[in-house]
Amino acid sequence: MTLYSSAISETIELCDDIMNRASDLIQCGIKPFDALHVASAEYAKVDVFLTVDNKLLNAMSRAKVSVLTKNPAAWLLEVLYNEQ
């Protein structure tokens, strides 16, 4: 089994694209701090955005974000199940 969290890190600096996207996400009901995280994840083209916040998960589905969004437990089950 291979887990993908082994020392993956990248710093994403705020830019106008992220700020503008965050503003759009706020209009869709996402809290400002969460909107910055989501916009940064989209900008970085991450593989998956993990959160246990069900309100955020629901808001992200309504906002039609371009990043795969999952609950960490559900995502881990998928990863483990698909790798066997």
Residue pairs with C-beta under 8 A, 6 or more apart in sequence:
1 80
1 83
2 83
3 79
4 47
4 79
10 44
12 18
12 40
12 43
12 44
14 36
14 40
15 43
17 43
18 36
18 39
18 40
18 43
19 39
21 35
21 39
21 42
21 43
22 32
22 35
22 36
22 38
22 39
23 35
24 63
25 34
25 35
25 38
25 39
25 63
25 65
26 32
26 35
28 59
28 62
28 63
29 59
29 62
29 63
30 38
30 56
30 59
30 60
30 63
31 56
34 53
34 56
34 59
37 49
38 49
38 60
38 63
38 65
38 67
41 49
41 67
42 65
42 66
42 67
45 67
46 67
47 68
48 67
48 68
48 69
48 70
48 75
49 60
49 65
49 67
49 68
49 69
49 70
50 70
50 71
50 72
50 75
51 57
51 69
51 71
51 72
52 71
52 72
54 71
57 69
57 71
60 69
61 69
70 78
